[in-house]
Amino acid sequence: HHENEIAQSCAACKQSNVSYWIHNGFVTVDSEKMSKSLGNFFTIREVMDLYHPLALRLFLMGTHYRSPINYSDVLLESASERIFYIYQTLHDCENVLSQHDKGLQESIPPETLNVINKFHNDFSTSMSDDLHTPVVLAALSDPLKTINDLLHTRKGKKQAMRIESVAALEKIIRNVLSVLGLMPTSYSEALQQLREMALKRAKLTEDKILQKIEERSEARKNKDYEKSDAIRKDLAVVGIALMDSPDGTSWRPAIPLPLQEQQVAAT
């Protein structure tokens, strides 16, 4: 069986850079094995018509390669939301770092070094443990949270020290994403593609969302909070989250509200 797979690949490609072949766990749908006979299968092409390839890759890496992986819309939506958050955080880093002298030599605070060292150790240990990618993905949370804290909430810290910390954190996250094959050509391009796919799943256009944002803004000015909340909820139902800030209201892809409720019910 496996020799035939290798033979097919060699016949299909003029040359192969594959040195190792590994067998993955079965894909299940609602805990049943995905198969043509059961009619519960999807092609990669069908999935990538609605979800970004890197979101699909993140979803697959969320389960150890030798374990069964349960396909579900909620897990794909969760992966899509997660990778948007990762790229948005790194895009914010990129914007901040581009405004500062790259020659800064300020020392990195011990607490930031601790986060970096722990993440590096978690990555090395997990990848050495039979490519345990789910642990690596979980370990991304601390450095990403630290970056957002440095960029948005720690205004009292010395500016140069904050910038050095952000640069060091961005570098190690970028290196790990490169190893995992999760680095996009550009953060801004990937974010735009993720937005476009979210619009497609929601069956909306960006102009329609901007119109809804304007309607909500008018409702808030008129203190019609019931209408304001209804607009926010209607968009949340189809996977569009509104974010209010001093600069105005923007939107981002999110897990559709019914799927969020399904997640909560399952826990």
DOMI-669457 format. One record per residue: chain; y, z, x of N, C-alpha, C, CB in turn; residue number from 1. Coordinates in steps of 0.2 Angstrom, whole numbers. Last residue first. Glycine has a CB too. Example, Ala and Ser with C-alpha at 12.3 -4.5 7.8 and 13.67 -1.06 7.14 Angstrom:
% DOMI-669457
{A,{-11,35,64},{-5,36,68},{0,39,64},{-3,29,70},2}
{A,{-28,39,66},{-22,39,62},{-16,39,66},{-22,45,57},1}
//
This chain:
% DOMI-669457
{A,{109,130,-92},{109,135,-87},{107,142,-91},{115,136,-83},267}
{A,{110,121,-103},{104,121,-99},{103,127,-94},{104,114,-95},266}
{A,{123,123,-108},{117,125,-112},{111,125,-108},{117,120,-118},265}
{A,{130,118,-97},{131,125,-98},{125,127,-103},{137,126,-102},264}
{A,{127,104,-99},{125,108,-93},{125,115,-94},{131,106,-87},263}
{A,{132,101,-111},{125,101,-110},{123,105,-104},{123,93,-110},262}
{A,{145,103,-108},{143,107,-113},{135,107,-113},{145,106,-120},261}
{A,{147,91,-100},{148,98,-98},{145,103,-102},{156,99,-97},260}
{A,{144,82,-110},{139,83,-104},{140,89,-101},{139,77,-99},259}
{A,{155,82,-118},{149,84,-121},{143,85,-115},{147,78,-125},258}
{A,{166,79,-108},{165,86,-111},{158,87,-114},{170,87,-116},257}
{A,{161,70,-93},{163,70,-100},{161,77,-103},{159,65,-104},256}
{A,{167,75,-78},{161,75,-82},{163,75,-89},{156,81,-80},255}
{A,{181,64,-73},{178,71,-74},{171,70,-78},{183,76,-77},254}
{A,{194,56,-64},{188,56,-67},{185,63,-68},{183,51,-64},253}
{A,{212,61,-68},{206,60,-63},{200,59,-67},{206,65,-58},252}
{A,{229,59,-69},{223,60,-72},{218,58,-67},{222,54,-78},251}
{A,{245,69,-70},{241,63,-68},{234,64,-71},{241,63,-60},250}
{A,{261,73,-75},{254,73,-76},{251,67,-74},{253,74,-84},249}
{A,{274,81,-63},{272,77,-69},{264,78,-70},{273,70,-69},248}
{A,{277,89,-53},{279,82,-52},{277,77,-58},{276,79,-46},247}
{A,{271,101,-56},{279,100,-56},{281,93,-56},{282,104,-50},246}
{A,{257,96,-66},{260,98,-60},{268,98,-60},{257,94,-53},245}
{A,{241,94,-74},{249,95,-74},{251,98,-68},{250,99,-80},244}
{A,{229,82,-77},{231,88,-72},{239,88,-72},{229,86,-65},243}
{A,{216,78,-87},{223,77,-86},{225,83,-82},{227,77,-92},242}
{A,{201,68,-85},{204,75,-85},{211,74,-84},{201,80,-80},241}
{A,{189,59,-94},{196,59,-91},{199,65,-91},{200,53,-94},240}
{A,{178,59,-102},{177,59,-95},{184,58,-91},{172,55,-92},239}
{A,{178,59,-115},{176,52,-112},{176,53,-105},{180,47,-115},238}
{A,{183,71,-118},{177,70,-121},{174,63,-118},{178,68,-128},237}
{A,{196,71,-112},{190,75,-109},{184,73,-111},{192,82,-110},236}
{A,{203,64,-122},{202,61,-115},{196,65,-112},{208,61,-111},235}
{A,{203,74,-132},{200,67,-133},{199,64,-127},{205,63,-137},234}
{A,{209,85,-125},{202,85,-127},{199,79,-128},{201,90,-133},233}
{A,{223,80,-124},{219,82,-118},{211,82,-120},{221,89,-116},232}
{A,{225,78,-138},{225,72,-134},{221,74,-127},{233,70,-132},231}
{A,{225,92,-142},{220,87,-145},{220,80,-141},{222,85,-152},230}
{A,{235,98,-136},{228,100,-134},{223,95,-136},{227,107,-137},229}
{A,{246,91,-142},{245,91,-135},{238,92,-133},{250,95,-131},228}
{A,{244,95,-155},{243,88,-154},{242,87,-146},{250,84,-156},227}
{A,{247,109,-153},{240,107,-156},{239,99,-155},{241,108,-164},226}
{A,{260,109,-149},{254,111,-144},{247,109,-147},{254,118,-142},225}
{A,{273,104,-150},{268,102,-154},{261,103,-150},{268,95,-157},224}
{A,{286,105,-144},{282,111,-145},{276,110,-150},{286,117,-147},223}
{A,{291,94,-140},{293,96,-147},{289,102,-149},{291,90,-151},222}
{A,{286,93,-127},{293,94,-128},{295,96,-135},{297,87,-126},221}
{A,{273,90,-131},{274,97,-128},{282,98,-128},{272,97,-120},220}
{A,{274,77,-136},{272,83,-140},{273,90,-137},{264,82,-141},219}
{A,{278,70,-125},{283,71,-130},{281,77,-135},{283,64,-134},218}
{A,{266,72,-117},{272,74,-115},{277,75,-120},{275,70,-109},217}
{A,{257,64,-125},{256,72,-125},{263,75,-122},{250,73,-120},216}
{A,{263,52,-124},{262,55,-131},{262,62,-130},{257,52,-135},215}
{A,{260,50,-110},{267,50,-113},{267,53,-120},{270,43,-113},214}
{A,{246,50,-110},{250,55,-106},{257,56,-109},{250,54,-99},213}
{A,{244,39,-118},{242,45,-120},{245,51,-117},{234,46,-120},212}
{A,{249,29,-109},{252,30,-115},{250,37,-118},{249,24,-120},211}
{A,{240,31,-98},{247,33,-97},{251,33,-104},{250,27,-93},210}
{A,{228,26,-105},{229,33,-103},{236,35,-102},{224,35,-97},209}
{A,{232,13,-107},{230,17,-113},{231,24,-111},{224,15,-116},208}
{A,{233,9,-93},{239,9,-98},{238,13,-104},{240,1,-100},207}
{A,{219,10,-90},{224,14,-87},{230,15,-91},{226,13,-79},206}
{A,{208,8,-104},{212,5,-98},{217,11,-96},{216,-1,-101},205}
{A,{191,13,-108},{199,14,-108},{202,10,-103},{201,21,-108},204}
{A,{178,17,-108},{180,11,-112},{188,12,-113},{176,11,-119},203}
{A,{173,26,-99},{176,28,-105},{179,23,-110},{182,32,-102},202}
{A,{167,17,-90},{163,21,-94},{166,24,-100},{160,27,-89},201}
{A,{179,11,-85},{174,7,-88},{169,11,-92},{170,3,-83},200}
{A,{185,22,-79},{189,19,-85},{184,15,-89},{195,15,-83},199}
{A,{177,25,-69},{177,30,-74},{181,27,-80},{182,36,-72},198}
{A,{179,13,-62},{172,14,-65},{172,20,-70},{167,16,-59},197}
{A,{192,16,-57},{190,10,-61},{184,11,-65},{190,4,-57},196}
{A,{190,28,-50},{194,28,-56},{193,22,-60},{202,28,-54},195}
{A,{183,22,-39},{180,28,-44},{184,28,-50},{180,34,-40},194}
{A,{192,14,-34},{186,11,-37},{182,16,-41},{181,9,-31},193}
{A,{201,23,-29},{203,18,-34},{197,15,-38},{207,12,-31},192}
{A,{194,29,-20},{196,33,-25},{198,28,-31},{203,37,-23},191}
{A,{191,19,-10},{186,22,-14},{188,26,-20},{182,27,-9},190}
{A,{205,17,-6},{201,12,-9},{195,14,-13},{198,7,-4},189}
{A,{208,29,0},{212,27,-6},{208,21,-10},{218,24,-3},188}
{A,{198,30,10},{198,35,5},{202,32,-1},{201,42,7},187}
{A,{189,16,16},{196,19,16},{195,24,10},{202,15,15},186}
{A,{176,14,17},{180,10,22},{187,14,22},{181,3,19},185}
{A,{168,31,16},{170,24,13},{174,20,19},{174,25,7},184}
{A,{154,39,21},{160,38,23},{162,31,20},{161,38,31},183}
{A,{140,42,20},{145,43,14},{152,42,15},{144,50,11},182}
{A,{130,43,29},{132,36,26},{136,37,20},{125,33,24},181}
{A,{128,55,35},{125,54,29},{126,47,26},{127,59,24},180}
{A,{137,53,46},{129,53,47},{125,52,41},{128,60,50},179}
{A,{149,53,40},{147,47,43},{139,47,44},{150,46,50},178}
{A,{150,66,35},{149,61,30},{147,54,33},{156,60,27},177}
{A,{151,72,48},{145,73,44},{144,68,39},{146,80,41},176}
{A,{164,67,52},{158,66,56},{151,67,52},{158,71,62},175}
{A,{172,72,41},{171,65,42},{165,63,46},{178,62,46},174}
{A,{171,86,44},{168,83,38},{167,76,38},{173,85,32},173}
{A,{177,86,57},{170,88,56},{167,86,50},{169,96,57},172}
{A,{190,82,53},{186,78,58},{179,80,58},{188,80,66},171}
{A,{195,91,44},{194,84,42},{190,81,47},{201,81,42},170}
{A,{196,102,53},{191,102,47},{190,95,45},{194,107,41},169}
{A,{206,98,62},{199,100,64},{194,100,59},{199,107,68},168}
{A,{217,96,53},{214,91,57},{207,92,60},{219,90,63},167}
{A,{219,109,48},{217,104,44},{214,98,47},{223,101,40},166}
{A,{222,116,60},{216,118,56},{214,112,52},{218,124,52},165}
{A,{234,109,63},{229,109,68},{222,111,64},{230,114,74},164}
{A,{242,113,52},{240,106,53},{234,105,58},{247,102,56},163}
{A,{243,127,54},{240,124,48},{238,117,49},{244,125,42},162}
{A,{250,128,65},{243,130,65},{239,128,59},{244,138,65},161}
{A,{262,122,61},{258,119,67},{251,121,67},{262,120,73},160}
{A,{267,132,51},{265,125,50},{261,121,55},{272,121,49},159}
{A,{260,148,49},{264,144,53},{262,136,52},{262,146,61},158}
{A,{259,152,31},{256,151,38},{260,147,42},{249,149,38},157}
{A,{264,152,18},{267,157,23},{264,156,30},{266,163,21},156}
{A,{257,143,10},{263,141,13},{266,146,18},{268,140,7},155}
{A,{243,141,6},{245,145,11},{252,143,14},{240,145,16},154}
{A,{240,131,-4},{242,138,-6},{244,143,-1},{236,141,-9},153}
{A,{238,118,0},{242,119,-6},{244,126,-8},{237,117,-12},152}
{A,{232,116,12},{237,111,10},{241,114,4},{233,105,8},151}
{A,{224,127,13},{229,126,19},{234,121,16},{225,123,25},150}
{A,{215,125,2},{219,132,3},{225,130,8},{215,137,5},149}
{A,{209,113,5},{214,114,0},{218,120,0},{210,113,-7},148}
{A,{202,118,17},{207,112,17},{212,113,12},{204,105,18},147}
{A,{193,127,11},{198,129,16},{204,124,17},{194,130,22},146}
{A,{186,118,3},{190,123,-1},{195,126,4},{186,129,-3},145}
{A,{179,111,13},{184,107,8},{188,112,5},{179,104,3},144}
{A,{172,121,19},{177,117,23},{182,114,18},{174,113,28},143}
{A,{163,125,8},{168,130,11},{173,126,15},{164,134,16},142}
{A,{156,114,3},{161,117,-1},{166,121,3},{157,122,-6},141}
{A,{146,109,12},{153,105,12},{158,109,8},{152,98,9},140}
{A,{134,115,8},{138,118,14},{145,115,14},{135,117,20},139}
{A,{129,106,-1},{131,112,-3},{136,116,2},{125,117,-5},138}
{A,{125,96,8},{130,94,3},{133,101,0},{127,90,-3},137}
{A,{115,103,16},{121,100,19},{127,99,14},{119,94,23},136}
{A,{106,105,6},{109,111,9},{115,109,12},{104,114,14},135}
{A,{101,92,3},{105,96,-2},{108,102,0},{99,98,-7},134}
{A,{95,87,15},{102,85,13},{105,89,8},{102,78,11},133}
{A,{85,90,26},{87,94,20},{94,93,18},{85,102,21},132}
{A,{76,84,36},{82,81,33},{84,84,26},{80,73,31},131}
{A,{68,94,41},{65,88,37},{71,85,33},{59,91,33},130}
{A,{78,102,48},{72,105,43},{70,99,39},{75,111,39},129}
{A,{88,96,54},{82,97,58},{76,100,54},{84,102,64},128}
{A,{97,97,44},{95,91,45},{89,91,50},{101,87,49},127}
{A,{99,111,44},{97,108,38},{94,101,40},{102,108,33},126}
{A,{105,114,57},{99,117,55},{95,113,49},{100,124,53},125}
{A,{117,106,56},{111,105,62},{105,108,59},{114,108,68},124}
{A,{124,112,45},{122,104,46},{116,103,50},{128,100,48},123}
{A,{125,125,49},{122,123,43},{119,116,43},{126,125,37},122}
{A,{133,123,61},{126,126,61},{122,124,55},{127,133,62},121}
{A,{145,117,55},{141,114,60},{134,116,61},{145,114,67},120}
{A,{148,128,46},{147,121,44},{143,117,49},{153,118,42},119}
{A,{151,138,56},{146,139,51},{144,132,48},{148,144,45},118}
{A,{162,132,63},{156,133,66},{150,134,62},{157,140,71},117}
{A,{172,131,53},{169,125,56},{163,126,59},{174,123,61},116}
{A,{174,144,49},{171,140,44},{168,133,47},{177,138,40},115}
{A,{178,149,62},{172,152,59},{169,147,53},{173,159,55},114}
{A,{190,143,63},{185,141,68},{178,144,65},{186,144,74},113}
{A,{197,149,53},{196,142,52},{190,140,57},{202,138,54},112}
{A,{198,162,58},{195,161,52},{193,154,51},{199,164,46},111}
{A,{205,160,70},{198,162,70},{195,161,64},{197,169,72},110}
{A,{216,145,71},{215,152,69},{207,154,69},{218,154,62},109}
{A,{218,135,84},{216,135,78},{214,143,76},{209,131,77},108}
{A,{234,133,93},{227,135,93},{225,136,86},{227,142,96},107}
{A,{243,118,95},{243,124,93},{235,127,92},{246,125,86},106}
{A,{246,105,100},{241,109,103},{241,116,101},{242,108,111},105}
{A,{250,89,94},{251,96,93},{245,100,96},{251,98,85},104}
{A,{250,75,94},{250,79,100},{250,86,100},{255,77,105},103}
{A,{253,69,82},{246,70,84},{245,74,90},{243,63,84},102}
{A,{265,76,72},{264,73,78},{257,75,80},{269,77,83},101}
{A,{264,71,54},{265,76,60},{262,73,66},{261,82,58},100}
{A,{260,63,44},{267,65,44},{269,69,50},{269,68,38},99}
{A,{247,61,44},{251,55,46},{258,57,47},{250,50,41},98}
{A,{242,73,38},{242,72,46},{246,66,48},{234,71,48},97}
{A,{244,71,25},{248,76,28},{248,75,36},{245,83,26},96}
{A,{236,60,22},{243,59,21},{247,64,24},{244,60,13},95}
{A,{223,65,26},{226,59,29},{233,59,28},{222,53,26},94}
{A,{222,75,16},{222,77,23},{226,71,27},{215,78,26},93}
{A,{221,68,4},{227,72,5},{228,74,12},{226,78,1},92}
{A,{209,62,8},{215,58,7},{221,62,8},{215,54,0},91}
{A,{201,73,7},{202,70,13},{207,65,13},{195,66,15},90}
{A,{202,76,-7},{204,81,-2},{205,78,5},{198,86,-2},89}
{A,{197,64,-12},{204,66,-14},{206,71,-9},{204,68,-21},88}
{A,{183,64,-8},{188,59,-5},{195,61,-6},{186,52,-8},87}
{A,{179,75,-15},{178,75,-8},{183,70,-5},{171,73,-5},86}
{A,{181,72,-28},{185,78,-26},{184,77,-18},{181,84,-28},85}
{A,{173,61,-29},{180,60,-30},{184,65,-27},{181,59,-38},84}
{A,{161,67,-28},{163,63,-22},{170,61,-23},{158,56,-22},83}
{A,{160,74,-40},{160,78,-33},{163,73,-28},{153,80,-32},82}
{A,{160,65,-50},{166,69,-50},{166,72,-43},{165,74,-55},81}
{A,{148,59,-46},{154,55,-46},{160,59,-46},{154,50,-52},80}
{A,{139,70,-48},{140,67,-42},{146,63,-41},{133,62,-40},79}
{A,{141,71,-62},{143,77,-58},{143,74,-51},{137,82,-58},78}
{A,{136,59,-67},{143,61,-68},{145,66,-63},{144,63,-75},77}
{A,{123,61,-63},{126,56,-60},{134,57,-61},{124,49,-63},76}
{A,{119,72,-71},{119,73,-64},{123,67,-60},{112,73,-62},75}
{A,{121,66,-84},{125,72,-82},{125,73,-74},{123,78,-85},74}
{A,{111,56,-85},{119,55,-85},{123,60,-82},{121,52,-92},73}
{A,{98,58,-73},{101,60,-80},{108,58,-79},{100,67,-82},72}
{A,{82,59,-65},{88,55,-67},{91,57,-73},{86,48,-67},71}
{A,{76,70,-54},{77,69,-61},{83,65,-63},{77,76,-65},70}
{A,{65,68,-41},{72,68,-43},{72,66,-50},{76,63,-38},69}
{A,{52,77,-32},{54,73,-38},{61,73,-39},{50,74,-44},68}
{A,{55,77,-14},{54,81,-20},{55,76,-26},{59,87,-21},67}
{A,{58,71,-2},{50,72,-4},{49,75,-11},{47,75,1},66}
{A,{72,72,-1},{69,66,-2},{61,66,-4},{69,62,4},65}
{A,{80,85,-11},{76,83,-5},{72,77,-6},{71,89,-3},64}
{A,{94,80,-20},{87,82,-20},{84,80,-14},{84,79,-26},63}
{A,{106,74,-16},{106,81,-19},{100,84,-21},{110,80,-26},62}
{A,{105,61,-13},{104,66,-8},{105,73,-10},{110,65,-3},61}
{A,{107,55,-25},{100,55,-22},{99,60,-17},{99,48,-20},60}
{A,{121,57,-27},{116,60,-32},{109,60,-29},{116,55,-38},59}
{A,{126,50,-16},{127,57,-16},{122,61,-21},{134,59,-18},58}
{A,{122,37,-20},{120,40,-14},{120,47,-14},{123,37,-8},57}
{A,{131,36,-31},{123,36,-32},{120,39,-26},{121,29,-34},56}
{A,{143,37,-25},{141,42,-30},{134,42,-31},{145,41,-37},55}
{A,{142,25,-18},{142,31,-14},{141,37,-19},{149,32,-11},54}
{A,{142,15,-29},{136,16,-24},{136,22,-20},{136,10,-20},53}
{A,{149,22,-44},{150,19,-37},{144,20,-33},{156,23,-34},52}
{A,{142,16,-60},{144,22,-55},{144,19,-48},{138,27,-55},51}
{A,{140,5,-67},{144,10,-70},{146,16,-65},{140,13,-76},50}
{A,{133,-3,-60},{138,-7,-64},{142,-2,-67},{134,-11,-69},49}
{A,{123,4,-54},{129,3,-50},{135,-1,-54},{128,-1,-44},48}
{A,{113,4,-64},{117,10,-62},{123,9,-59},{112,15,-58},47}
{A,{109,-10,-63},{112,-7,-69},{116,-1,-68},{106,-6,-74},46}
{A,{104,-10,-49},{110,-14,-51},{113,-12,-58},{108,-21,-52},45}
{A,{94,-2,-50},{99,1,-46},{105,-3,-48},{98,0,-38},44}
{A,{87,-1,-67},{88,-4,-60},{94,-1,-57},{88,-12,-61},43}
{A,{78,11,-75},{84,8,-74},{84,5,-67},{90,13,-75},42}
{A,{65,15,-87},{67,14,-81},{74,11,-81},{62,10,-77},41}
{A,{56,18,-98},{61,23,-97},{64,22,-90},{59,30,-98},40}
{A,{44,12,-102},{51,9,-104},{57,13,-103},{50,7,-111},39}
{A,{32,15,-98},{35,20,-103},{42,17,-105},{36,26,-99},38}
{A,{30,5,-89},{25,5,-94},{28,10,-100},{18,8,-92},37}
{A,{39,7,-79},{40,1,-83},{35,2,-90},{38,-6,-80},36}
{A,{44,24,-76},{40,18,-75},{41,13,-80},{32,21,-76},35}
{A,{47,40,-71},{50,33,-73},{46,28,-71},{57,32,-69},34}
{A,{39,54,-78},{39,49,-72},{43,42,-75},{32,47,-69},33}
{A,{49,66,-86},{44,61,-86},{45,56,-81},{43,57,-93},32}
{A,{61,73,-86},{55,76,-83},{48,72,-84},{53,83,-87},31}
{A,{71,64,-89},{69,70,-94},{62,73,-92},{69,67,-101},30}
{A,{63,54,-78},{69,54,-83},{67,59,-89},{70,47,-86},29}
{A,{60,54,-60},{59,56,-67},{65,55,-72},{56,63,-68},28}
{A,{54,47,-46},{60,47,-50},{58,49,-57},{65,41,-50},27}
{A,{44,55,-34},{45,51,-39},{52,52,-43},{39,52,-44},26}
{A,{50,56,-16},{47,59,-22},{48,54,-28},{49,66,-24},25}
{A,{47,44,-3},{51,48,-7},{47,51,-13},{57,45,-9},24}
{A,{40,42,13},{39,41,6},{43,46,2},{31,42,5},23}
{A,{47,33,27},{46,39,24},{45,38,16},{51,44,25},22}
{A,{47,24,42},{46,24,35},{44,30,32},{40,18,33},21}
{A,{57,20,56},{53,25,52},{52,24,45},{55,32,54},20}
{A,{64,9,60},{59,12,65},{54,17,61},{62,15,70},19}
{A,{72,-5,55},{69,1,53},{64,3,58},{66,0,46},18}
{A,{78,-17,57},{80,-11,62},{77,-5,60},{88,-10,62},17}
{A,{71,-33,57},{72,-26,54},{74,-21,59},{65,-24,50},16}
{A,{74,-50,53},{73,-44,58},{74,-38,54},{78,-45,64},15}
{A,{74,-58,42},{72,-61,49},{71,-55,54},{78,-65,51},14}
{A,{66,-52,27},{71,-51,32},{69,-54,39},{74,-44,33},13}
{A,{54,-54,20},{61,-55,17},{67,-55,22},{62,-49,12},12}
{A,{44,-50,28},{44,-57,26},{51,-59,23},{39,-58,21},11}
{A,{47,-37,30},{47,-41,36},{47,-49,34},{41,-40,41},10}
{A,{44,-32,17},{51,-32,21},{52,-36,26},{52,-24,23},9}
{A,{31,-35,16},{36,-38,12},{43,-38,15},{36,-35,5},8}
{A,{26,-27,26},{25,-34,27},{30,-38,22},{17,-36,25},7}
{A,{29,-14,21},{32,-16,27},{31,-24,28},{28,-13,33},6}
{A,{21,-14,9},{28,-14,9},{32,-16,15},{30,-6,7},5}
{A,{8,-15,15},{11,-21,11},{18,-20,10},{7,-21,4},4}
{A,{7,-3,21},{7,-8,25},{10,-15,21},{0,-10,28},3}
{A,{7,5,9},{13,5,13},{13,0,18},{13,12,17},2}
{A,{-6,0,4},{0,0,0},{6,0,4},{0,6,-5},1}
//
